[in-house]
């Protein structure tokens, strides 16, 4: 997600009219991300990106704009809610969305399981009447309101001329998946003696058809404002005429507020870019032909005839192809030979050494992506401490005389900026020994290719490497630290300006171009750069580039610093290290490095508890029934010691479980079984075993790759590549035509064929044929899978409750496909 900006928000009723706004991202009602607060603005610019794996089903992706209130609860200005089935409409397009009013009655999520039974009853006097039994079995996925959920249901039978009183279930405390299993009886038609007639009128039957059963879900609140509405369901009784009993799952719906018309245009709008992908991944053997074809790419001569290079040629954006390719090659340890091959081919096509790797080619996008994945921890170690300081201290660093604020001194500002640049430059040029091996191997091959191609230029071996490490790695990370996970949010305008000036200077220092001052359009930057026109800076850059691009680097494992992998507040339960005392829940600051997992009272304090990585024997989810708390997981240690932790939301919980599992994957004593519930009141809740040292009753979840930097699923990336090939099939066919045209006709190319790089038409044609065959086979498998799924799926089941719009769309598509094939 890219959260751009909001505009034309309604003015604040107070004297200054401005607002302090932030935006949240929600899966249904669960908040999974929050931007920084932009103060005193009605057109706040956020400029924040957020990426997450979605660990559960959802109906709406929602964005709420809040106005911060120091004294009261923050107020909601408006929201944008996109239905899951509409996400494809806006895929990868900047779109302005009108903010909608937020009405408590429309904020619903979750589903309810009901059973209805209509029966005829003969009374003692021999007359017949109809009774309805409504059984409320359970609900799932109700929203958590203000940190708690104590749900209950009310059931009402309503008709045009009467309404029964609401019947109420028991309140279920502290759960958003309540099991009620309660039955309520309603009299649908009165015995005929009531209305002094010998039998039912036809009107009575019509009356039944007009009746509906209404189920409302509420959160029992102890606040004075009353209970909160969680959702409702209205079912007409006429569908019970076909069968006397009916059982199904239903999605809860918003409450109808008498169709109050609200002006949609007075709340402003929000600019968003959403990229949502959903892939169905088969088991590994389905992908063998396509995967083998892709992994062979580095060995194909010429490389432009390889499957991976062809993917780059047919995709609209090179980035689209680079992301899954890099992840696939990294997973199978083939990234260095692949990038070496495509880089070498690109260098051969480059005419001027000054333009080497400056375009948005497949090579540069693949190297960018590799650096982003493999170099993330390298950036954390190198830049994070000083970036944090710049964001916190707010030293004035403006050196443009026109933009100086009152009371600022130009010389002082220059000195502040010079010190920052000097410190960052030193940190970078001294960090060569920490540069990840995979990056160094790629830089070595870039340097060799460039030096071989432009033998007369002694500097090209440096510029080929610096165009990546400085221009496309360090400089962008300084400029936008939030995109490289160095800061949680986009910096404020003053800090952003300081980082822009530092980034420009570092970029120029790293580029080693002959005339430095001429690189700047602004005269004040050229003046400032004079500080750095000493030979020692150029020498330091060259030494650094030599170190990171030489094949015989020193092994840096021996001086490895602990790398911070993740940190943040969570709630943990006491582990029972003291013999006496309550096992209560407390909020703690957790910190994970590649050496240990610790928690402390707050950030920067001394750790209260430290668990070495080798003592983490398993990390698994904890069932909600254990403590009636959501998003919990457990860290299992030797001697069956267990640390129970609650994360803030489902995305956070998944992130922590994944990274803890990855970092402890190679532990020799890892468990194979665990208990999915807690040990409470003398027994395990899951298997009811009484001994606390009973071995687990459930197999541990699957092993992830041992490399802590990258949790990559090779099959999933191959499925993504298949989807891209399938999407761009017309271009693959056009490329086949271009190969045929080239091999028989050597003259000037047709316009539509000239966009493709084809060095060897015969080899390229062969590969294209194999790609099209492989994609065709997978397409048939997907079609078969959809047909089978279509046959097995029942509307109204737990997976596809009644009211599931995405399923209705799917049914429509399937019936169109089957009609078409008939």
C-alpha positions in Angstrom: 0.0 0.0 0.0 1.1 3.5 -0.7 -0.7 6.0 1.5 -0.2 9.3 -0.4 -2.1 12.3 1.0 -5.5 13.5 2.0 -7.0 16.8 0.8 -9.9 19.2 1.7 -10.6 17.7 5.1 -13.4 19.5 6.9 -12.1 22.4 9.1 -11.9 22.1 12.9 -14.7 24.0 14.6 -12.1 25.8 16.9 -10.4 29.2 16.2 -7.4 27.8 14.2 -9.4 25.5 12.0 -6.5 23.1 11.5 -6.3 19.4 12.4 -3.6 16.9 13.6 -4.4 13.9 11.5 -3.2 10.3 11.1 -4.4 7.5 8.9 -4.9 3.8 9.9 -5.0 0.7 7.7 -7.6 -1.9 8.8 -8.5 -5.5 7.8 -12.2 -5.2 8.4 -12.1 -3.6 12.0 -8.6 -4.7 12.9 -5.9 -2.0 12.7 -2.7 -3.3 11.2 -0.8 -0.1 10.4 -0.8 3.5 11.5 0.9 6.5 9.8 2.6 9.3 11.7 0.6 12.3 12.8 0.7 15.3 10.4 0.1 18.4 12.5 -1.9 21.6 11.6 -3.0 20.6 8.2 -6.3 20.0 6.3 -4.3 18.5 3.4 -1.9 16.1 5.2 0.9 14.4 3.2 1.8 11.0 4.5 4.0 9.4 1.8 4.1 6.1 3.6 4.4 2.6 2.2 3.2 -0.5 4.0 3.6 -4.2 2.9 2.2 -7.2 4.6 1.2 -10.8 4.1 -2.5 -11.2 4.9 -2.8 -14.0 7.5 -6.6 -14.4 7.4 -9.7 -13.9 5.3 -11.2 -10.4 5.2 -14.1 -8.6 3.5 -12.9 -5.0 3.4 -9.6 -3.2 3.3 -10.4 0.0 5.2 -8.5 3.3 5.8 -9.6 5.6 8.6 -8.6 9.3 9.0 -8.4 10.3 12.7 -8.0 13.7 14.2 -5.8 13.5 17.3 -7.4 14.9 20.5 -5.2 15.5 23.5 -8.0 15.4 26.1 -10.5 13.0 24.6 -10.6 9.9 22.4 -9.3 10.7 18.9 -12.2 11.4 16.6 -12.8 9.8 13.2 -13.2 12.2 10.3 -14.0 9.6 7.6 -13.1 6.3 6.0 -12.4 4.6 2.7 -13.5 1.0 2.6 -12.6 -1.2 -0.5 -14.4 -4.6 -0.8 -11.9 -7.4 -1.3 -13.5 -8.3 -4.7 -12.9 -4.7 -5.9 -9.2 -4.5 -5.1 -8.2 -5.7 -8.6 -10.0 -2.6 -10.1 -7.5 -0.3 -8.4 -4.5 -2.6 -8.7 -1.3 -0.5 -8.9 -3.1 2.7 -9.9 -2.9 6.0 -8.0 -6.6 6.7 -7.1 -8.4 9.4 -5.2 -11.1 8.0 -3.0 -13.9 10.2 -1.4 -14.0 9.8 2.4 -17.3 8.4 3.6 -19.0 9.1 6.9 -18.3 6.5 9.7 -21.5 5.3 11.3 -21.3 2.9 14.2 -24.1 0.9 12.7 -22.1 0.2 9.5 -18.8 -1.0 11.2 -19.4 -4.7 11.1 -17.3 -7.9 10.6 -17.6 -11.6 11.4 -20.1 -14.3 10.8 -22.8 -16.2 12.7 -24.0 -19.9 12.6 -27.8 -20.4 12.8 -30.2 -23.2 12.7 -33.9 -22.5 12.0 -36.8 -25.0 12.3 -40.4 -24.3 11.6 -42.8 -26.9 12.9 -46.6 -27.5 13.3 -47.7 -28.0 16.9 -51.1 -29.5 17.9 -52.3 -27.9 21.2 -54.2 -29.7 24.0 -57.5 -28.4 22.5 -56.6 -30.0 19.1 -55.9 -26.9 17.1 -52.8 -26.4 15.0 -50.3 -23.6 15.3 -46.8 -22.9 13.9 -43.7 -22.5 16.0 -40.2 -21.4 15.0 -37.1 -22.7 16.9 -34.1 -20.5 16.3 -30.8 -21.9 17.5 -27.8 -19.5 17.7 -24.8 -21.8 17.6 -21.7 -19.6 17.4 -20.0 -16.6 15.9 -16.5 -16.1 14.5 -14.3 -13.0 13.9 -16.4 -10.4 15.7 -14.6 -7.0 16.0 -12.8 -6.1 19.2 -14.2 -2.8 20.5 -11.8 -0.6 22.6 -9.7 -3.6 23.4 -12.5 -5.9 24.6 -15.2 -8.1 23.2 -18.0 -9.5 25.5 -20.6 -10.5 23.0 -24.2 -11.5 23.3 -27.0 -12.0 20.7 -30.7 -10.9 20.6 -33.3 -12.7 18.5 -36.6 -11.1 17.4 -39.4 -12.3 15.2 -40.9 -9.3 13.3 -43.8 -9.0 11.0 -45.9 -6.2 9.4 -48.4 -6.2 12.2 -46.4 -7.4 15.2 -43.0 -7.8 16.8 -42.1 -10.2 19.5 -39.9 -9.0 22.4 -36.2 -9.6 21.8 -34.8 -12.8 23.4 -31.3 -12.6 24.6 -28.4 -15.1 24.9 -25.9 -15.2 27.8 -23.0 -12.7 27.5 -19.7 -14.6 26.6 -16.8 -12.8 28.3 -13.5 -11.9 26.6 -13.9 -13.7 23.3 -14.6 -12.6 19.7 -15.4 -16.3 18.7 -18.3 -17.0 21.2 -20.1 -20.4 21.4 -23.7 -19.7 22.4 -25.6 -22.9 21.4 -28.9 -21.5 22.7 -32.4 -22.2 21.3 -35.3 -19.7 21.3 -39.0 -20.5 20.4 -41.4 -18.2 18.7 -45.1 -18.6 18.0 -45.5 -17.8 14.3 -49.3 -18.3 13.8 -51.7 -18.3 16.7 -54.2 -21.2 17.2 -57.5 -20.5 15.3 -59.4 -20.3 18.6 -57.6 -17.0 19.2 -59.3 -15.2 16.3 -62.6 -17.1 16.7 -62.2 -18.8 13.3 -62.3 -22.5 12.7 -59.1 -22.5 10.5 -56.3 -20.4 9.4 -57.0 -17.7 6.8 -55.1 -17.4 3.7 -53.9 -14.1 5.2 -52.1 -16.0 7.9 -49.9 -17.8 5.3 -49.2 -14.4 3.7 -48.4 -13.0 7.1 -45.8 -15.8 7.6 -44.2 -14.9 4.3 -43.8 -11.3 5.4 -42.2 -12.2 8.7 -38.5 -12.2 9.3 -36.3 -13.4 12.1 -33.7 -10.8 13.2 -30.5 -11.6 15.0 -28.5 -8.7 16.4 -25.0 -9.0 18.0 -23.9 -6.6 20.7 -20.8 -6.0 22.8 -21.8 -5.8 26.5 -20.1 -2.5 27.4 -19.6 -1.2 31.0 -19.4 2.3 29.6 -22.3 4.7 30.2 -23.0 5.1 26.5 -24.7 1.6 26.3 -23.8 -1.6 24.5 -22.1 -1.4 21.1 -23.7 -2.8 18.0 -21.6 -5.5 16.2 -23.8 -6.5 13.3 -27.2 -8.0 12.4 -28.9 -10.6 10.2 -32.4 -10.4 8.8 -33.9 -13.6 7.4 -37.4 -13.8 5.8 -39.4 -16.8 6.9 -40.7 -17.6 3.4 -37.5 -19.6 2.5 -38.6 -22.1 5.2 -41.6 -23.1 3.2 -39.4 -25.3 1.0 -37.9 -27.2 3.9 -38.9 -27.0 7.5 -35.3 -26.7 8.9 -32.3 -24.8 7.7 -28.8 -24.5 9.0 -26.1 -22.2 7.6 -23.3 -19.6 8.3 -24.1 -16.0 7.5 -22.0 -12.8 7.2 -23.2 -10.2 9.7 -24.5 -7.1 7.9 -24.6 -3.4 8.8 -27.8 -2.0 10.3 -30.2 -0.2 8.1 -30.5 3.4 9.4 -33.7 4.2 7.6 -31.6 5.2 4.5 -30.5 8.6 6.0 -28.9 10.4 3.1 -25.5 11.7 3.9 -23.7 14.2 1.7 -20.7 12.2 0.4 -18.6 15.1 -0.8 -18.0 17.2 2.3 -15.3 15.1 4.0 -12.4 15.4 1.6 -10.5 12.6 -0.2 -7.5 10.3 0.2 -5.0 9.2 -2.4 -4.0 5.5 -2.3 -2.2 3.0 -4.4 -3.0 -0.6 -3.6 -1.2 -3.6 -5.0 -3.0 -6.8 -4.0 -2.0 -10.3 -5.3 -3.7 -13.5 -4.4 -2.1 -16.7 -5.8 -3.2 -20.3 -5.5 0.1 -22.3 -5.1 0.2 -25.9 -6.0 2.7 -28.4 -4.5 6.3 -28.3 -5.8 6.2 -31.0 -8.5 3.6 -29.0 -10.6 6.2 -26.2 -11.1 9.3 -28.4 -12.0 9.3 -27.7 -15.8 8.8 -23.9 -15.5 11.2 -23.6 -12.5 14.0 -25.7 -14.1 13.6 -23.6 -17.3 14.0 -20.3 -15.2 16.9 -21.6 -13.1 18.8 -22.6 -16.2 18.8 -18.9 -17.4 22.3 -18.1 -16.2 23.8 -20.9 -18.4 21.8 -20.1 -21.6 23.9 -18.6 -24.4 23.1 -15.8 -25.2 21.4 -14.9 -22.0 18.8 -12.9 -23.9 17.4 -16.2 -25.1 16.8 -17.4 -21.5 13.3 -17.6 -19.8 14.2 -15.1 -17.1 15.4 -12.5 -19.6 12.3 -13.1 -21.7 10.1 -12.4 -18.7 11.9 -9.0 -18.3 11.2 -8.3 -22.0 7.4 -8.9 -21.9 6.5 -7.3 -18.5 5.3 -3.8 -18.7 7.5 -2.7 -15.8 10.9 -4.4 -15.3 10.3 -4.2 -11.5 7.3 -6.7 -11.9 9.7 -9.3 -13.3 12.7 -8.5 -11.0 10.9 -9.1 -7.7 9.9 -12.8 -8.2 13.0 -13.6 -10.2 15.4 -12.3 -7.6 13.5 -14.1 -4.8 13.5 -17.4 -6.8 17.2 -17.2 -7.7 18.1 -16.3 -4.1 16.1 -19.2 -2.8 18.0 -21.7 -5.0 21.4 -20.0 -4.6 21.6 -19.0 -8.3 21.4 -15.2 -8.0 25.1 -14.4 -8.5 25.5 -16.4 -11.8 22.2 -15.0 -13.1 23.0 -11.3 -12.4 26.6 -11.8 -13.7 25.2 -13.1 -17.0 22.6 -10.3 -17.6 25.0 -7.6 -16.4 27.7 -8.8 -18.7 25.3 -8.8 -21.6 24.2 -5.2 -20.7 27.8 -4.0 -20.5 28.4 -5.4 -24.0 25.5 -3.3 -25.3 26.7 -0.1 -23.5 28.6 2.4 -25.7 29.7 5.1 -23.2 31.3 4.1 -19.9 29.6 7.2 -18.2 26.1 5.7 -18.8 27.0 2.3 -17.4 24.0 0.8 -15.4 22.2 4.1 -15.4 18.9 2.9 -17.1 16.0 1.1 -15.6 17.0 -2.2 -17.1 16.3 -5.8 -15.9 19.9 -5.9 -14.5 19.6 -2.7 -12.4 16.2 -3.6 -11.1 17.4 -7.1 -10.1 20.4 -5.7 -8.3 18.3 -3.2 -6.5 15.9 -5.9 -5.4 18.8 -8.1 -4.2 20.4 -5.3 -2.3 17.0 -4.5 -0.7 16.5 -8.1 0.5 20.1 -9.2 1.3 21.3 -5.7 2.5 18.5 -4.8 4.9 20.4 -5.7 8.0 23.6 -4.2 6.6 21.7 -0.8 6.4 20.4 -1.3 10.0 23.9 -1.7 11.4 25.4 1.0 9.3 22.9 3.9 9.1 20.2 3.4 11.7 21.9 4.9 14.8 22.8 8.1 13.0 19.4 8.4 11.2 17.7 8.0 14.5 19.8 10.8 16.0 19.0 13.1 13.0 15.3 12.4 13.4 15.3 13.0 17.2 17.7 16.0 17.6 16.3 18.3 14.8 19.5 20.3 14.3 19.0 23.1 11.8 20.9 22.2 8.5 19.3 24.5 5.9 22.0 25.9 3.7 19.9 27.6 1.0 20.0 31.4 2.0 16.5 31.8 0.5 15.0 29.1 2.9 16.7 30.2 6.1 14.3 30.7 9.0 14.5 33.8 11.3 17.2 33.5 13.9 19.2 30.8 12.0 22.8 31.3 11.1 24.0 30.1 7.7 27.5 29.2 8.9 26.2 27.2 11.9 23.8 25.3 9.7 26.6 24.5 7.2 28.8 23.2 10.1 25.9 21.0 11.4 25.3 19.6 7.9 29.1 19.0 7.3 29.4 17.1 10.6 26.4 14.8 9.6 27.8 14.2 6.1 31.2 13.5 7.6 29.9 11.0 10.1 27.7 9.2 7.6 30.5 9.1 5.0 32.9 7.6 7.6 30.4 5.0 8.8 29.7 3.9 5.2 33.4 3.8 4.0 34.4 1.8 7.2 31.6 -0.7 6.8 33.1 -2.7 3.9 33.8 -5.7 6.1 30.0 -6.0 7.0 28.8 -5.9 3.4 26.8 -9.2 2.7 28.7 -11.8 0.8 26.1 -12.1 -2.0 26.3 -8.3 -2.7 30.2 -8.5 -2.8 30.1 -11.4 -5.2 27.7 -9.4 -7.5 29.9 -6.3 -7.3 33.0 -8.4 -8.2 31.3 -9.6 -11.4 30.1 -6.0 -12.3 33.7 -4.7 -11.8 35.2 -7.5 -13.9 32.7 -7.0 -16.8 33.1 -3.2 -16.9 36.9 -3.3 -16.7 37.1 -5.8 -19.6 34.7 -3.9 -21.8 36.2 -0.4 -21.3 39.9 -1.2 -20.9 41.0 2.4 -21.6 39.0 3.9 -18.6 40.7 3.2 -15.3 37.8 4.5 -13.2 35.0 2.4 -14.8 35.7 -0.5 -12.3 34.7 1.9 -9.5 31.8 3.7 -11.2 30.1 0.3 -12.1 30.0 -0.6 -8.4 29.4 2.9 -7.0 26.4 3.4 -9.3 24.7 0.7 -7.2 26.1 0.9 -3.7 25.9 4.7 -3.4 23.4 5.9 -6.0 20.8 3.1 -5.6 21.4 1.8 -2.0 22.8 4.3 0.5 21.6 7.5 -1.0 17.9 6.4 -1.3 18.0 4.8 2.2 19.2 8.2 3.6 16.6 10.1 1.5 13.6 7.8 2.5 14.6 5.8 5.6 11.0 4.6 6.1 11.1 2.7 2.8 14.2 0.8 4.0 12.7 0.1 7.5 15.2 2.4 9.1 12.4 4.6 10.6 8.8 3.5 11.2 7.3 6.6 9.4 8.1 9.2 6.7 10.3 11.9 8.5 8.8 15.4 9.3 9.5 18.2 6.7 12.6 19.7 8.4 14.3 16.3 9.0 13.3 15.3 5.4 15.1 18.4 4.1 18.2 17.6 6.1 18.2 14.0 4.8 17.8 15.3 1.2 20.9 17.5 1.5 22.9 14.7 3.1 21.8 12.2 0.5 22.7 14.6 -2.4 26.2 15.1 -1.0 26.8 11.4 -0.3 25.6 10.5 -3.8 28.1 13.0 -5.3 31.0 11.8 -3.1 30.3 8.2 -4.1 30.0 8.9 -7.8 33.7 9.8 -8.2 33.0 12.1 -11.2 35.8 14.4 -12.3 34.1 17.8 -11.8 32.1 17.6 -8.6 30.8 21.2 -8.2 29.4 21.1 -11.7 27.1 18.2 -10.6 24.9 20.7 -8.6 22.3 22.9 -10.2 22.2 25.0 -7.0 25.1 27.3 -6.3 24.7 26.8 -2.5 25.3 23.1 -2.9 28.4 23.7 -5.0 29.8 26.0 -2.3 29.0 23.5 0.4 30.7 20.7 -1.5 34.0 22.6 -1.5 34.5 21.2 2.1 34.8 17.7 0.5 37.0 18.5 -2.4 40.0 16.8 -0.8 41.8 13.7 -2.1 41.2 11.8 1.1 37.5 11.5 0.4 38.1 10.0 -3.1 40.7 7.6 -1.7 38.3 6.5 1.1 35.6 5.8 -1.6 38.0 3.8 -3.7 39.3 1.7 -0.8 35.7 0.9 0.2 34.7 0.0 -3.4 37.9 -2.2 -3.7 37.0 -4.0 -0.5 33.4 -4.8 -1.3 34.2 -5.9 -4.9 37.2 -8.1 -4.4 36.7 -11.8 -4.4 39.1 -12.6 -1.5 37.4 -10.6 1.2 38.3 -11.3 4.8 35.7 -13.4 6.6 33.6 -11.1 8.7 31.9 -13.8 10.7 34.6 -13.6 13.4 33.7 -9.9 14.2 30.0 -10.2 13.7 28.0 -7.6 15.6 24.6 -8.6 16.9 22.1 -7.6 14.2 18.8 -6.1 15.4 16.0 -8.0 13.6 12.8 -6.7 15.2 11.7 -4.8 18.2 8.4 -3.4 19.7 6.0 -3.5 22.6 3.9 -6.7 23.3 2.2 -8.2 26.3 3.7 -11.2 28.0 2.6 -13.6 30.8 4.9 -14.2 33.7 6.9 -17.4 33.1 6.8 -18.6 36.8 10.5 -18.1 37.4 9.6 -17.1 41.0 8.1 -19.8 43.1 5.3 -17.6 44.5 3.4 -14.7 43.0 0.7 -14.1 40.4 1.3 -15.2 36.8 -0.1 -11.9 35.4 0.2 -10.1 32.1 2.5 -7.1 31.5 3.4 -4.9 28.6 7.1 -5.1 27.8 9.6 -3.9 25.1 10.8 -7.0 23.1 14.0 -7.0 21.2 15.3 -9.8 18.8 18.8 -9.9 17.5 20.6 -12.8 15.8 22.1 -13.7 19.2 19.2 -13.4 21.7 15.6 -12.6 22.4 15.1 -10.2 25.3 12.4 -8.0 27.0 12.7 -5.0 29.2 10.3 -2.5 30.9 10.8 0.1 28.1 13.1 0.8 25.2 16.7 1.3 26.3 16.3 -0.3 29.8 18.4 -3.1 31.1 16.8 -6.5 29.9 14.7 -8.3 32.5 15.0 -11.6 30.7 17.3 -12.8 27.9 16.7 -16.0 25.9 19.7 -17.1 23.8 18.7 -18.1 20.3 19.9 -21.6 20.8 17.4 -22.0 23.6 14.4 -21.3 21.4 13.1 -24.8 20.7 9.8 -23.9 18.9 7.7 -20.8 18.2 4.0 -21.5 17.6 0.6 -19.9 17.8 -1.4 -20.3 21.0 -5.1 -21.1 20.8 -7.4 -18.3 21.9 -9.2 -20.5 24.5 -6.1 -20.6 26.7 -6.4 -17.0 28.0 -9.4 -15.7 26.0 -6.9 -13.4 24.2 -6.3 -13.0 20.4 -3.0 -12.9 18.5 -1.1 -15.0 21.1 2.0 -17.1 20.4 4.4 -19.1 22.6 8.2 -19.3 22.7 9.1 -22.8 24.0 12.5 -23.2 25.9 14.4 -26.1 27.5 12.8 -27.9 30.5 9.3 -27.1 29.0 9.6 -23.4 30.0 7.1 -21.4 27.9 6.9 -17.7 27.3 3.3 -16.7 26.3 3.2 -13.4 24.3 0.3 -11.4 22.8 1.0 -9.2 19.7 -0.9 -6.1 18.8 -2.7 -7.5 15.7 -2.7 -10.5 13.4 0.0 -9.1 11.0 2.4 -8.3 13.9 1.8 -11.8 15.4 2.7 -13.5 12.0 5.8 -11.3 11.6 7.1 -12.2 15.1 6.4 -15.9 14.7 8.0 -16.0 11.2 11.2 -14.2 12.2 11.6 -16.1 15.6 11.1 -19.4 13.7 13.7 -18.4 11.0 16.3 -17.3 13.5 16.0 -20.5 15.6 15.6 -22.8 12.6 19.1 -24.4 12.9 18.9 -25.2 16.6 19.9 -28.8 17.1 17.3 -29.5 19.8 14.3 -28.0 17.9 11.0 -29.7 19.0 8.9 -31.7 16.5 5.7 -31.6 18.6 4.1 -28.9 20.9 0.9 -28.1 22.9 -1.3 -25.6 21.0 -3.0 -24.6 24.3 -1.7 -23.6 27.7 -1.2 -25.7 30.9 -3.8 -24.3 33.3 -5.4 -25.7 36.5 -3.4 -28.9 36.5 -3.8 -30.0 32.9 -3.1 -29.1 29.2 -6.3 -27.6 27.7 -5.6 -29.2 24.3 -5.1 -32.9 25.2 -6.2 -32.9 28.9 -2.9 -34.5 29.9 -2.2 -33.8 33.6 1.7 -33.9 33.7 3.2 -30.5 32.8 6.2 -32.3 31.1 3.9 -34.4 28.8 5.3 -34.2 25.2 3.3 -32.1 22.8 0.2 -33.4 21.1 0.4 -31.6 17.8 3.2 -31.6 15.1 5.2 -28.3 14.9 4.6 -26.2 11.8 6.9 -26.7 8.8 10.5 -25.7 8.7 11.5 -22.4 7.1 14.8 -21.7 5.3 17.7 -21.4 7.7 18.8 -18.1 6.2 17.4 -15.6 8.5 17.4 -12.8 5.9 15.0 -14.4 3.5 11.8 -16.3 4.1 11.2 -17.3 0.5 8.8 -19.9 -0.9 10.2 -21.0 -4.3 6.9 -22.5 -5.4 5.1 -19.3 -4.6 7.5 -17.2 -6.6 7.3 -19.6 -9.6 3.4 -19.3 -9.4 3.9 -15.5 -9.5 6.1 -15.8 -12.6 3.5 -18.1 -14.2 0.8 -15.5 -13.5 3.0 -12.8 -15.2 3.7 -15.0 -18.3 0.0 -15.8 -18.5 -0.9 -12.1 -18.2 1.5 -11.1 -21.0 0.8 -14.1 -23.3 0.0 -11.8 -26.3 3.5 -10.3 -26.0 5.1 -13.8 -25.8 3.3 -14.7 -29.0 4.4 -11.3 -30.6 8.0 -12.1 -29.6 7.7 -15.5 -31.3 6.6 -13.7 -34.5 9.6 -11.3 -34.1 12.0 -14.3 -33.9 10.4 -15.8 -37.0 10.6 -12.5 -38.9 14.3 -12.0 -37.8 15.5 -15.4 -38.8 14.2 -15.1 -42.4 14.6 -11.4 -43.0 17.7 -9.4 -42.2 16.6 -5.9 -43.2 15.2 -3.1 -41.0 12.8 -4.4 -38.3 9.1 -3.8 -38.1 8.2 -1.1 -35.5 6.3 -3.5 -33.2 9.2 -6.0 -33.1 12.0 -3.5 -32.4 11.2 -3.2 -28.6 12.4 -6.8 -28.0 16.1 -7.7 -27.4 16.7 -10.8 -29.6 20.3 -11.7 -30.1 19.7 -15.3 -31.3 16.2 -15.8 -32.9 16.5 -19.6 -33.1 17.4 -20.1 -29.4 14.9 -17.5 -28.2 12.1 -19.1 -30.3 13.0 -22.5 -28.6 12.7 -21.0 -25.1 9.5 -19.2 -26.0 8.0 -22.4 -27.2 8.9 -24.2 -23.9 7.5 -21.2 -21.8 4.2 -21.2 -23.7 3.9 -25.0 -23.2 4.7 -24.8 -19.5 2.3 -21.9 -18.9 -0.4 -23.8 -20.9 -0.1 -26.9 -18.7 -0.3 -24.9 -15.5 -3.3 -23.0 -16.8 -5.1 -26.3 -17.3 -4.2 -27.4 -13.8 -5.6 -24.1 -12.4 -8.8 -24.5 -14.4 -9.2 -28.1 -13.2 -8.6 -27.0 -9.6 -11.3 -24.3 -9.9 -13.8 -26.8 -11.4 -13.2 -29.2 -8.6 -13.4 -26.5 -6.0 -16.6 -25.2 -7.6 -18.2 -28.7 -7.3 -17.3 -29.2 -3.7 -18.1 -25.8 -2.3 -21.4 -25.2 -0.5 -22.8 -21.7 -0.2 -23.6 -21.1 3.4 -20.7 -23.2 4.7 -18.2 -21.8 7.2 -15.7 -21.0 4.4 -18.3 -19.3 2.2 -21.1 -17.8 4.4 -24.2 -16.5 2.9 -23.5 -12.9 1.9 -19.9 -13.7 0.7 -19.8 -11.4 -2.4 -16.4 -12.7 -3.6 -17.9 -16.2 -3.7 -21.0 -14.9 -5.6 -18.7 -13.3 -8.2 -16.7 -16.5 -8.4 -19.9 -18.6 -9.0 -20.9 -16.2 -11.7 -17.5 -16.5 -13.4 -17.6 -20.3 -13.2 -21.0 -20.6 -14.6 -19.9 -18.3 -17.5 -16.9 -20.5 -18.1 -18.8 -23.7 -18.0 -21.5 -22.3 -20.3 -18.8 -21.1 -22.7 -17.1 -24.5 -22.7 -20.4 -26.3 -23.4 
